[in-house]
Amino acid sequence: MSDDSSPSTYNDPDRPAPIDTTRTHSARIWNYWMGGKDHYPIDRIAGDQVSESFPEIVDLARTSREFLIRVVTHLTEEAGIRQFLDIGTGMPTANNTHEVAQGVAPECRVVYVDNDPLVLAHARALLVGTPEGVTDYIDADLRDPDAILEKAAETLDFDQPIALMLMGVLGHIPDEDMQPIVQKLLGALPSGSYLASYDGTNTSEAYNEAIEAGNKHGDVPYILRSPEAVAARFEGLELLEPGVVPCPKWRPLAGELSARRGLDQYGGVARKP
């Protein structure tokens, strides 16, 4: 827990976090695949079951973080964004959104959103930003966008552009709810804001089978969608080049694309007119 001089603030800081170690959680499994330390035996068992049938899942996890780094760097350096709303944070690892953004512009304000007690506990300890900026954490559910927007407004200025980050999280939302949630969040953002998003796609039979097997053990199923369905979330926005593509192909840096196999996650970045 940070002291009173810290720029970070959290909701209900004294609330105990009941963590159920008998059930898997996607954030912890993803952390395991990324090489993190914040997972339990039940998460490792489920993660190993998926990776045994689809070894590329480890590459997907790590290329997704590379995608986030490139996106946040571009939005901060080139687009001049200084505010980020990162929903579905997952476990803190290396090169989190605030670290990348504030590494470029220390005054950046970053609000993380997740609803997993273990993620919350680690966020309190680890997601601490620069003295010039703000790093905040909201304990909230993506399925309640009104609550997210209300709490985020305590930290972010909704009269200034905001980058909405939906990285690998909309796969947990049913088809009928996904687009209304995205539109609700985007509708609250001013012109000049951005949507950055990726999700797993049904472009590989092995990936389809692996996710189907993993969903039998997880508490919240993950839905693989077509690349066209991922692209649909950007409708009405101005897509940046190269459009909605496999994450490793979105403006790759030297050495990244050739070192990874996983291409079954599509993502993009778009500006709100």
C-alpha positions as CSV (number, residue, x, y, z in Angstrom):
1,M,0.0,0.0,0.0
2,S,1.4,3.4,-1.0
3,D,1.6,6.2,1.6
4,D,-0.4,9.4,1.5
5,S,2.2,11.1,-0.8
6,S,1.7,8.5,-3.6
7,P,0.0,9.7,-6.8
8,S,-1.9,6.4,-6.8
9,T,-5.4,6.0,-5.2
10,Y,-7.6,3.0,-5.0
11,N,-11.2,2.2,-4.2
12,D,-11.9,0.7,-0.8
13,P,-8.3,0.3,0.1
14,D,-9.0,-1.5,3.4
15,R,-11.5,-4.0,1.9
16,P,-10.2,-7.6,2.3
17,A,-9.8,-9.4,-1.0
18,P,-11.2,-12.9,-0.8
19,I,-9.3,-15.0,-3.3
20,D,-10.6,-18.4,-4.4
21,T,-7.6,-20.5,-5.2
22,T,-9.8,-23.5,-6.1
23,R,-11.1,-21.8,-9.3
24,T,-9.1,-20.7,-12.3
25,H,-9.1,-17.2,-13.6
26,S,-8.2,-16.0,-17.0
27,A,-5.9,-13.2,-15.8
28,R,-3.8,-15.6,-13.7
29,I,-3.6,-18.1,-16.5
30,W,-2.5,-15.4,-18.9
31,N,0.1,-14.2,-16.4
32,Y,1.4,-17.8,-16.3
33,W,1.7,-18.0,-20.1
34,M,3.5,-14.6,-20.1
35,G,6.1,-15.9,-17.6
36,G,4.7,-14.1,-14.6
37,K,4.6,-15.2,-11.0
38,D,1.1,-14.5,-9.9
39,H,-0.9,-17.7,-10.4
40,Y,-1.9,-20.8,-8.4
41,P,-1.6,-24.5,-9.1
42,I,-5.2,-24.6,-10.5
43,D,-4.3,-21.9,-13.0
44,R,-1.1,-23.7,-14.1
45,I,-2.9,-27.0,-14.6
46,A,-5.5,-25.3,-16.8
47,G,-2.8,-23.3,-18.6
48,D,-0.8,-26.4,-19.3
49,Q,-3.8,-28.2,-20.7
50,V,-4.3,-25.5,-23.2
51,S,-0.6,-25.2,-24.1
52,E,-0.2,-28.9,-24.6
53,S,-2.7,-28.9,-27.4
54,F,-1.8,-25.4,-28.7
55,P,1.8,-24.4,-27.8
56,E,1.4,-21.1,-29.7
57,I,-0.7,-19.8,-26.8
58,V,2.5,-18.7,-25.1
59,D,3.5,-16.7,-28.2
60,L,0.0,-15.2,-28.3
61,A,0.3,-14.0,-24.7
62,R,3.7,-12.5,-25.3
63,T,2.9,-10.9,-28.6
64,S,-0.1,-9.3,-27.0
65,R,2.1,-7.5,-24.6
66,E,4.4,-6.4,-27.4
67,F,1.3,-5.1,-29.2
68,L,0.3,-3.1,-26.1
69,I,3.8,-1.6,-25.8
70,R,3.8,-0.5,-29.4
71,V,0.3,0.9,-29.2
72,V,0.8,2.9,-26.0
73,T,4.2,4.2,-27.3
74,H,2.5,5.4,-30.5
75,L,-0.4,7.0,-28.8
76,T,1.8,8.8,-26.3
77,E,4.6,9.8,-28.7
78,E,2.8,10.4,-32.0
79,A,-0.8,11.1,-31.0
80,G,-0.1,13.1,-27.9
81,I,-2.5,11.1,-25.7
82,R,-1.9,11.7,-22.0
83,Q,-4.9,9.8,-20.5
84,F,-5.5,6.0,-20.7
85,L,-8.5,3.9,-19.5
86,D,-7.3,0.3,-19.5
87,I,-10.1,-2.1,-18.8
88,G,-9.4,-5.7,-18.1
89,T,-6.0,-5.0,-16.7
90,G,-4.9,-8.5,-15.7
91,M,-2.0,-9.2,-13.5
92,P,0.7,-6.6,-13.4
93,T,3.8,-7.8,-15.3
94,A,6.5,-5.9,-17.1
95,N,5.8,-2.9,-19.3
96,N,2.3,-2.2,-18.1
97,T,0.4,0.7,-19.7
98,H,1.4,3.3,-17.1
99,E,5.0,2.3,-17.3
100,V,5.1,2.7,-21.1
101,A,3.1,5.9,-21.2
102,Q,4.8,7.6,-18.3
103,G,8.1,6.5,-19.6
104,V,7.4,8.8,-22.6
105,A,5.4,11.5,-20.8
106,P,5.6,11.3,-17.0
107,E,2.5,13.4,-16.7
108,C,0.2,10.7,-18.1
109,R,-2.9,9.7,-16.1
110,V,-3.7,6.0,-16.3
111,V,-6.8,4.3,-14.8
112,Y,-6.8,0.5,-14.7
113,V,-10.1,-1.5,-14.3
114,D,-10.5,-5.1,-13.3
115,N,-12.7,-7.1,-11.0
116,D,-10.5,-9.9,-9.8
117,P,-9.5,-9.8,-6.1
118,L,-6.0,-11.0,-6.7
119,V,-5.4,-8.5,-9.5
120,L,-6.7,-5.8,-7.2
121,A,-4.3,-6.9,-4.4
122,H,-1.3,-6.8,-6.8
123,A,-2.4,-3.5,-8.4
124,R,-2.4,-1.8,-5.0
125,A,1.2,-2.8,-4.5
126,L,2.7,-2.6,-8.0
127,L,0.8,-0.2,-10.2
128,V,2.4,2.9,-8.9
129,G,3.3,5.6,-11.4
130,T,5.4,8.7,-11.6
131,P,5.1,11.7,-9.2
132,E,4.1,13.9,-12.2
133,G,1.2,11.7,-13.3
134,V,-1.5,9.5,-11.8
135,T,-2.0,5.8,-11.7
136,D,-5.3,4.7,-10.4
137,Y,-7.2,1.4,-10.1
138,I,-10.9,0.8,-10.2
139,D,-12.5,-2.4,-9.0
140,A,-15.3,-2.8,-11.5
141,D,-16.8,-5.1,-14.1
142,L,-16.7,-4.4,-17.9
143,R,-20.4,-5.4,-18.0
144,D,-21.2,-2.3,-16.0
145,P,-19.8,0.5,-18.1
146,D,-21.7,3.2,-16.3
147,A,-20.0,2.4,-13.1
148,I,-16.6,2.4,-14.8
149,L,-17.2,5.8,-16.4
150,E,-18.4,7.3,-13.2
151,K,-15.4,6.2,-11.2
152,A,-12.9,7.0,-14.0
153,A,-14.2,10.6,-14.1
154,E,-12.7,11.0,-10.6
155,T,-9.2,10.7,-12.2
156,L,-9.5,11.4,-15.9
157,D,-10.7,14.6,-17.6
158,F,-13.4,13.6,-20.0
159,D,-13.1,16.9,-21.8
160,Q,-9.7,15.8,-23.1
161,P,-8.8,12.9,-25.3
162,I,-8.6,9.4,-23.7
163,A,-7.2,6.2,-25.0
164,L,-9.7,3.4,-24.3
165,M,-7.8,0.1,-24.0
166,L,-9.8,-3.2,-24.4
167,M,-7.0,-5.7,-24.7
168,G,-8.0,-9.3,-24.8
169,V,-11.1,-8.7,-22.6
170,L,-14.1,-8.5,-25.0
171,G,-13.8,-12.2,-25.7
172,H,-15.4,-12.7,-22.2
173,I,-18.5,-10.7,-23.3
174,P,-21.4,-12.3,-25.1
175,D,-22.1,-11.2,-28.7
176,E,-25.3,-9.4,-27.8
177,D,-23.6,-7.3,-25.1
178,M,-20.2,-6.6,-26.6
179,Q,-21.0,-3.8,-29.1
180,P,-23.4,-1.9,-26.7
181,I,-20.7,-1.9,-24.0
182,V,-18.1,-0.6,-26.5
183,Q,-20.4,2.1,-27.8
184,K,-21.3,3.2,-24.3
185,L,-17.7,3.6,-23.3
186,L,-16.8,5.3,-26.6
187,G,-19.8,7.6,-26.4
188,A,-18.5,9.1,-23.2
189,L,-15.1,10.0,-24.8
190,P,-14.5,13.3,-26.6
191,S,-13.3,13.7,-30.2
192,G,-9.7,12.9,-30.6
193,S,-9.9,9.9,-28.3
194,Y,-8.7,6.4,-29.4
195,L,-9.8,2.8,-29.1
196,A,-7.1,0.2,-28.9
197,S,-8.2,-3.4,-28.8
198,Y,-7.4,-7.0,-29.7
199,D,-8.9,-10.4,-29.1
200,G,-8.4,-14.0,-30.0
201,T,-9.8,-15.1,-33.3
202,N,-11.2,-18.4,-34.7
203,T,-8.5,-18.6,-37.4
204,S,-6.9,-21.8,-36.2
205,E,-8.6,-25.1,-35.5
206,A,-6.0,-26.0,-32.9
207,Y,-6.7,-22.7,-31.1
208,N,-10.5,-23.3,-31.3
209,E,-10.1,-26.7,-29.7
210,A,-7.7,-25.4,-27.0
211,I,-10.0,-22.6,-26.0
212,E,-13.0,-24.9,-26.0
213,A,-11.1,-27.3,-23.6
214,G,-10.0,-24.4,-21.5
215,N,-13.5,-23.0,-21.2
216,K,-14.6,-26.2,-19.4
217,H,-12.3,-25.3,-16.5
218,G,-12.6,-21.5,-16.4
219,D,-15.0,-19.4,-14.5
220,V,-15.7,-17.0,-17.4
221,P,-15.7,-18.5,-20.9
222,Y,-13.6,-16.9,-23.6
223,I,-15.2,-16.5,-27.1
224,L,-13.1,-16.6,-30.2
225,R,-14.5,-14.5,-33.0
226,S,-13.7,-13.9,-36.7
227,P,-11.3,-11.1,-37.7
228,E,-14.3,-9.4,-39.2
229,A,-16.1,-9.5,-35.9
230,V,-13.1,-8.0,-34.1
231,A,-12.9,-5.2,-36.8
232,A,-16.6,-4.4,-36.3
233,R,-15.9,-2.9,-32.9
234,F,-14.0,-0.1,-34.7
235,E,-17.0,0.9,-36.9
236,G,-17.5,4.7,-37.1
237,L,-13.8,5.3,-36.1
238,E,-10.8,6.3,-38.1
239,L,-8.6,3.2,-38.3
240,L,-4.9,3.7,-38.2
241,E,-2.7,1.8,-40.6
242,P,-2.3,-1.1,-41.1
243,G,-5.9,-1.7,-39.9
244,V,-7.1,-4.7,-38.0
245,V,-4.4,-7.3,-38.4
246,P,-2.7,-10.1,-36.4
247,C,-1.1,-8.4,-33.4
248,P,2.5,-9.2,-34.4
249,K,1.8,-7.5,-37.8
250,W,0.7,-4.2,-36.2
251,R,3.7,-2.0,-36.8
252,P,6.2,-4.6,-35.7
253,L,9.7,-3.7,-34.5
254,A,12.8,-5.4,-35.8
255,G,13.0,-9.0,-34.7
256,E,9.5,-9.2,-33.2
257,L,7.5,-10.8,-35.9
258,S,10.0,-13.4,-37.0
259,A,10.4,-14.6,-33.4
260,R,6.8,-15.4,-32.8
261,R,4.4,-18.0,-34.2
262,G,1.1,-16.9,-32.8
263,L,-1.0,-14.9,-35.3
264,D,-4.5,-15.8,-34.0
265,Q,-5.1,-12.6,-32.2
266,Y,-6.3,-9.6,-34.2
267,G,-6.1,-6.0,-33.1
268,G,-6.1,-2.4,-34.2
269,V,-6.2,1.2,-33.1
270,A,-8.7,3.8,-34.2
271,R,-9.4,7.5,-33.6
272,K,-12.8,8.9,-32.6
273,P,-13.6,11.8,-35.1
